[in-house]
Amino acid sequence: MREKWRPTCLLTLALLLTGWLPAAAAQFGYQGTHILTHGALEELARAFHRKTGLPLIVKGGGCRDGIAVVVKDRYQMGGICCPLDQATSDKYDLVTHRVAIDIKAALVNRQNPLTDLSLEQIAAIHRGEITNWQEVGGPDRPIALVFRDHCRDMAEPVREVLGLSGPLAPKAIIVNTDQEIIDYVEKFPAALGVVSKVLSVGAAVKSLRVDGREATPAEVEAGRYPLVGDLAILTKGQPSGFTRQFIDFVLSPAGQAIIGRNFGRVRTGPP
């Protein structure tokens, strides 16, 4: 992911002189889940800079990056797409600020004639109980399930929503990144994979309806689309200063309007 709005030495000095930051404080920045970074944080940082004149470092990564940078006082904010357990929150004094609802898309190859699966059918495919597309109204072809089994020590949204507490389908293709899921689905007509929809924009794939509902922000906000997960910003303790100002901006109507381009908003109303 690209880095945005690096603070200058002059800004850092100004923060120190005005008492906003102690000498050893974490930088005014964000690092964490690339879903939120790519889908909103880069644009939110630009909008915040235009509004306040304050530059914000923005980096991608994963949930572990988002936790580590805050715990180690590298940046004041981290991003997570899997909920933090209470023990970790308590141990490191981490506060979770829910800012968006992620949309998980069930992706198939464009050659696949299907347009809709139920949530239970998707879960059964992941459990290995449905193994051929013919069983769900598609062609007579084995299903090539592609799965990223990440954040095993956290309540990862896809596993949670699909109820995947037991073994995965024996012939599932296990990958390390979301991009690999998209690449497999693009190349193989029999493939199926679930990934954050924002990451599939521009890819040669098809997003299925789930339980008859489209994977859109409007359907998510109405509570009708079921494959979702929360996106959050972490801080060490309650935020203050510029960090509080930025989080308030993200949760403001203007910030939530940016969120709503790719995700479900957590606060609705006119911008």
N, C-alpha and C positions, 0 to 999 in steps of 0.2 A: 504494500500500500504506500501511496505517496505521503510524505510528510508535509504538513501545511503550517504556514504562519509561525515560523521559528521566532521566538522573542529575541530582540537585540540586547546587547550588553547594556545599552542605555535604559531599556525598559526594566531589566532586572535591577539595575542600580536605583532606578526611580522607585521600584517596589520596596527595596530595602530602606531607602531614605524616608519614605512615607510611612513605614511601619507595617506595610501589608505583608511582608515576608521576613522571617528571621533569616540569618545568614545561611543556615543549613537546611532551609525548608525545601519541600518538594517543588518542582517547577510547575508553573501554570500550564498544564497539559493533560492530555487524555491518551491512553493506550488500552486496547482490548479488542473484543470480538470484531472481526472484520465485517460482520453482518451490519452492525450499527455504524462502524466507521464508513464503510462504502455507501450504505443506504441513507445516512443522514448527517453524521458528525462532521464530515468535511464541509458540507454546505452550511450546517449550523455554525461552524467556526467562522466561515466567511461572513455570514449574516451578522454574527456577534461582533466581528471586527469592524464591519461597516457601521454598526450601531454605536459602539463604544470606543473604537480605536484600539482595542486590546487584542493582540495576536495570541493565538492558542496553538500549541503544538498538538497535532493529531496523528496518531500512529495506529496501524491495525495490529492483528494478532489473534489470540484466542482468549478464552476465559481465564486461563492460568496467568497469561500476561497481564490481564486486567486486575487480577488479585495481587500479583507480585509487585507491580509498579506502585500500588498504593501502600501495601504493607512495608515495602522497602523505602518509602518516601522518595521515589523517583519522580512521580507525577502526582498531582492532587486528585486526579480522576482516573478510574479504570472502567472498562466496559465488559459486561458479562451477558451471555445469552442462556446460561443455565443458572437456576437459583442457588444462592449461597446457603449452606447449612448454618443453623444457629450457632453451633459450637465454634465454627471458624469466624463467624461474625463477632461473637463475644470475645474470642481469644485476641483478635487484632483490632477490636473496636471499629469494625467496618459497618457503614450504613449504606443500605441499598435504596437507590432512587429510581423507581420504575418510570421509564420515559416513553416506551413504545411497545406495541404488540407485533411480534414478528409473524410473518405469513409463511408457513411451510407448504411448499408445493409438491404434489405428487407428479413427477415428470415421466413422460414416456417419449419414445421416438416418434417423429412426425409421421412415419409410415403406419403406426398403430392406429387402427380405426376407432378405438374406444374413446369416449369423451367423458366418462363418468365412472367412478368407483365409490362404493360405500366405505366409510371408515373401517368397518369390520372386515371388509374384503382386503383392504390394504394391510390391516393387522394380520389377517390369516396368511397373506402372501409372505409377510415377514417371519411368521412362525413356521413356515414351510407346510401349511395345511392346504394351500392352493398353489399349485406348481405349474399349471398350464393356462395360457390366456383363454383357451376355449371354455374353461370353467367359469369365467366371468363375462362371457359373451364375445370374446375376441377370437382371433385365429388359432388354429391348432398348432401351438408353438410353445415350448417350455419358457417360463418366465425367467429372465436373467435379473435377479434382484441385486442391486448395487447399494451398499450400506456403509456409512461412516460411523463406526462405533467409538465416539469420542466422549470425553468427560465422564468416564466410568464411575468416578467417585461423587458425581453430582446428579441431580434429578434432570437429566437432559430431556428437553421437551418432546422430541420425536419418540423416544422410548416410553416416556410417561403417557403421552396421549394414545399411543398404540398399545399400551399395556404390555410392553416387551420385558417381562421379568424372567422368562425362561430362555431356552436355547433359540438361536436364530435359525432360519432356514439353512439346512446343511450345505446347499450349493450356492449360498449367497457369496457375492464378490465383495470382499471387505477392502475398503480403500482408506487412505489417510487424509484426504482433503475433500472439501465440497466440490472443487473444480473437477476432480476425478469422477465424481458422480455425474456431473454434467457431461463430461467428455465421453463416458461410457454410453450414456443415454443418447447422445448425438450420433454415435457410431453404430450402435447395435439395435436393430428393429425390435428385439424382444425385451429390451431393458426397461426397468422401472427403478426410480430412485426418488427419495424425498430430500429436499434441500430448501433452504430459505429462498423464496421466490426472487428477491432482489438480486441474488447472485446469478440467476439464470436469464436476466434481461439481455436480449441480443443473441442468445444461444439458439441453435436450431433444434429446439425441443418443444414438446406440447405439455401444457399444464392441465391436468384433469380436473373436472369438477369433483368435489368430495361431498357425498350425500346430497348431490344435486346443486351444490353451491359453488360459485366461482371463488377463486383465491384472490379476492380484492380487499382493499382497505374498508370499503363500505360494508361488505358482508362480515368482515371481522368485527368491526365496531358494533354491528347489529347483533353479534353473538351467534350468527348462523353458520359461519365457516369454522369447522372444528380443529383443523391442524394448525395450531398456533403455539406461541411461547413468548414469555415476557423478555424484553430487553431492558437493561438497567445500567445506570452509572453508579459506581462505588466511590465512596469517600471514606477517609479515616476520621471517624467522629462526624459530628454535624458540620457541614461546610460553612465557611465564612468568607468575607472579602469577595474577590473576583470569582472564586469557585461558586459561592452562593449565587452571585449575580448571573453566572452562566447557566447554572441549573434552573434558576427561576426563568431565564430566557427560554430554555428548552421546553419548559412546561407552560410557557405563555401561549396565547393564541397564535402569535407569529411563529414561535418555535414549533408548535404542534402542527401548524400548516405545512412546514417543511417535513416533519415526521410523516404526515399523512400522505405524502407522495408515494411512499413505498411500504409503509407500515400502517397498522391500526393506531389511532391516536388514543392516549390514555386520558386526555382532557379534550372535550369537544366544544366547539363554539366558533363564532366568526373570528377571523384573523384581525 
